[in-house]
Amino acid sequence: MRHLINITDLTCAEIDSLLDLADRMMKAPAAYRETMRGRILATLFFEPSTRTRLSFESAMLSLGGGTLGFASADSSSATKGESLTDTIRTVSAYTDVIAMRHPKEGAPLAASFKSTVPIINAGDGGHNHPTQTLTDLLTIRQEKGRLHGMTVGVCGDLKFGRTVHSLISAMSRYPDVKFVMISPQELRVPEYVLAEMRKKNIPYTETERMEDVMPSLDVLYMTRVQRERFFNEADYVRLKDTYILTEDKLQAARQDMIVMHPLPRVNEISTRVDDDPRAVYFKQVRCGRFVRMALITALVHAAEAGADTLFAQEERNEY
């Protein structure tokens, strides 16, 4: 049974095939309206979400399938004390694929050990968010034409930002990619992520000033400071406005640089930046729907075929 818990669960060939399929789905969505007819997606969101949950549901409905699930732990039997494994065993009897978000790191991995259908990690604590990363990769490839040879700046909450951790893991596998980490000391990328980068000889620099590195970037990936990850309200208030991207700061950037954000945005990107052609964060939202359509299709078909790979060589262009 193939699951997607961490972006590294996918080979580079599988990632490229998923992005290719998502591209085709974007160009001809009507051709895929019956792809998941008769199948059901469960969205088990033990933590609040708007974009991710709705994009999963939109993806499955666009493929002709159905959806069920809950949008918060308060709506589930977890409030009665039911264990996560019992919930997963029960729900996997009703569905063909499960998208799960949970505040505890490792919860989707634990769920995958008990599920009889594919589990998709829709975000676990501050750890991973692989479907957002697939969304980001599709956006970068569409806007820049490649995933190799890039200087990627990641800015803001790099300590708890699961989207950043997943993006680094994915982009590090492509040739000639450099990272610039922009954050205050308190929100630096965790040491385990940096240690893995050093082990793989992935070049990176760390800085506290966005303005100093702006001219060198191909991609600027902004993140919000996440109030829900802080134990101390005073620390959140002190750090929340550390980086705000404005029109003035963008003047130093290259004309072909792109500005990305996984959303939701609070105030770390001025709304005046939205009309700049380099701002692609709302394009990311649209890419997310089609990436999830491609992923659901690949996982369900692999499960039904009992396959170890998402795309057999002869099937790469079948869908």
N, C-alpha and C positions, 0 to 999 in steps of 0.2 A: 504494500500500500504506500503510495507516494503522498507525502504531506508537504506543505510549505510553512516551515517554522522560522527558518533563518534564510536569508538570501543566498547563503553559501550552500544550501540544499540543492540549488540549481547549478548545473554546469554552465559555462559560458555559452556553449552551443544551445542549451535549452533556453537560456535567457534570450539569445538572438532569435531563436525560433518563435518564442512568445511575442517578442516585439514585432517580428515580421507578421505574425498572425493578427496582432492588434492593429497594425498598419492596414492590413487588408480589410479588417472589420470596420475601421474608420471610413475607408473609401467606399465600401459597399455593405452597409449594415443590414439592408433588407435580405441579403443572401444568407444571413445567419439567424433569421427569426425563428427557425424550427430546430436549431441545433440542440437545445436542451429540452425540447418538448417532452413532458411527462416526468421530468426530474425536479427535485425540490432542493433549494438552498436554505439552510438554517443560519440566521444571524444571531449569535449568542454574544451580546455585548454587556459584559459585567461592569463596564465603564462607559460614561457618556460619549457619544460621537454623533456628528451630523454627516459630514462628507463621506467618511469611510463606510458607514452603515448604509446610507442611501445609495452610494455608488455600487456597492455589492448587490443591493436589491434591484437597482436599475439595470445592472449588468445581466442578472439572471432573467428578469422580465424581458429584456431585449433579446434574449436567446430563446424565448418561448417557454421558459420554465416558471416554477412558482417559488414563493418564499414564505417562511414563517420564522418566528423568533421573538426576542425581547430586546429592549433598548437600554435596560439598566438592571442591575442585580436585584433591585427592589421588586422587579416584575417576575422574578424567577423563584423556584423552590429553594434557592440558596438562603432566602430569608427564614425558611423553616429548618435550616440546618442540613439540607441535602449536600452531600459531597460533590465536588467537581466531577469525579470519575463516574458517579452514579448519574449525574446530569448528562454527561457525554454518552454513556451507554444507552440511556433512554432516548436522547435526541437522534443518535445515529440509527436508531430503528425506524425513525420517521422520514429520514432525509437521504440525499445522495452526496451532499457535500456540506461542510460546516465552516463558516467564517466566524472566528472567535476573537474578541478583545477582552483583555483581563488586566487589572491593575498590578497583579503579581507577576514578576519576571519568571518565566519558565512554565507558567500555567498551560499555554497551548502545547508545549512539548509533553507535559504530563498527560494532557488530554489525548494526544496522538497515540499513546500507548494503549488506550482503551477503546478508541473509536474504530468502528468497522467501515467508516467512510473517510474520505480525505478531509484533513483539518487544514485550514488556512489561518495563519496567524495574522490577525488584523490589528496587532499592537499589543505588546505585553510590557507593562510598566515603562521603565526607561531603557529597555533592552533592545527590541527589534520591531521593525515595521516593514516587512519585505514587500508588501504590495504597494506601499507608497514609494519604495525604491524602484520597483518596476515602472511605476508611473513617472518617476523622475528620469529614469534612463530613457524611456520613450520620448519624453519632452526634450531632453538634451539631444538625442539623436535626430529628432525632427527639426530642431532649431539650428543645430550646429553641424549636422550631417555626419557625425562620428561620435564615438565614445572614447577614443584613444587620443593621446597628444593634447591633454587638457590641463589647465591650471584651475582648480576648483577651490573657491573660497567658501568656507562654512562659518557662519557668523551668529553669535548669540549664545543660547543655552546649549553648549556642546557636552555638558556633563549628563543631563537627563534626556537630551534630545535623541530619542530612538530613531527618528528619521535620519539624523546625521550619522549615527553608528552604522545603520544599514547601508547608507549611501557610500560611506568610506569602504565598507567591506566589498561592495559590488564594484565600484569604480577602480579599486586597487588591483583588480584582476585584468584590467585593460592596460596596454602598453603606454608608457610615457605619460602617466598621469601624476600630477603634483597636487598637493593639498596645502592650503593656507588656512590655519585655524585662528579665528578672530573671536576672542572672548576675554572676559575678566578672569583673573586667577581662580576665583571661586567656582567658575563654570567651565573650566578646561575639559577637554576630551579626557575620559578616564584613562588611566595608565595602561590598563589591559588592551585598549584599542591601539594606543601608541606603541606598545611593546610588539604587537602583531605587525604593525607597519614597519617598525625597525627590523624585525625578523625577515620581512619580505623585501627590505631595501626600498620601501616606498618613500620618496622624498616628501618632507613636510616642514613647514615653519609655523611658529606660533607667535601671535602678536596681540596686543590689546587695542591697536588703533586701525580702524577700518580704512581711514584716509591714506595711510602709508602704502597699502598694498592694492588699492583699487585699480591702478593702471595695468597691473600684471594679470588680471583675472579674465578667464573665458566665461566662468560661471560664478555668480554670487548667490549662495544659498542661505537665505535669511531664516531664522527661527525665532519664535517667541520665547520669552522667559516664562516657564510653566509654573503658574501659581500652585497647581495641584501637587507638584513634586516637592514643594518646600515644607519643612517641618516648622520653620520659623517665619512668621509673617513679616517681621522687620527686615530679614534678609531679602525676601522677595521685593518689598517696597524699595529697598536700597538699590537693587540690581535691575529692576524691570525696565527702566528707561536708559540702560547703558548704551544701546545702539539703536538709533533711529535713522533709517535711510531716507534722505530727502533729495529733492531735485538738485540742490547745490552740491551734495556729495557725489551725485552721479556724473557731474561734469568732468570729474577726473577719470571716469571709466571709458573703456574703449567703446566704439559705436556698435561693435558686434558682440559685446558682453551681454549675457542674459541674466535677469534677476528672477530667482525662483523662491518659493515659499510653500511649505506643505499645508499651510492654513490650519486652524483659524488664525487670522492676524488680529493683533490687539492694536498697538500703535508703533510697531517696529519698522513699518514701511508707511511713509506718508501717502495718503490717498492721492496726492498730486502726482505721485510716481506712476499711478495706474495707467495713465494715458501715454507713457513713454513706450515706444515700440520694443524696448529691451525688457519690459515687464511681462513675464509669461506665466505668472502664477495662476491666472484663471484658465489659461490653456492647459496647465497641469491638471486642473479639475476634470476637464473633458477627456484628457488622456487616461485618467484613472478609471473611467467607466469601461473603456475599450480594453485596457490592460487586464482588468478583472474579468471581462468577458472571455478573453483569450485564456486566462489562467483557469477559470472554471471549466471551460471546454476541455482543455488539455488534461486536467486532473481527473475529471469524471470519465473521460474516454479511456485514460490509462487504467483507472480502477476497474472499469467494466471489462477491459481486455486483460487484466492481470499483468500489466506491463511494468517493467522496472524503470523505463525511461518515458518521459512525457511525449516524445516524438520519435517513433521509429524512423530510420533514414528515409524509407520510402513514403512516409506519411507527412514529411515536413511541409509540403505544399498541398496536402489533401483538403484541408478545411477551407 
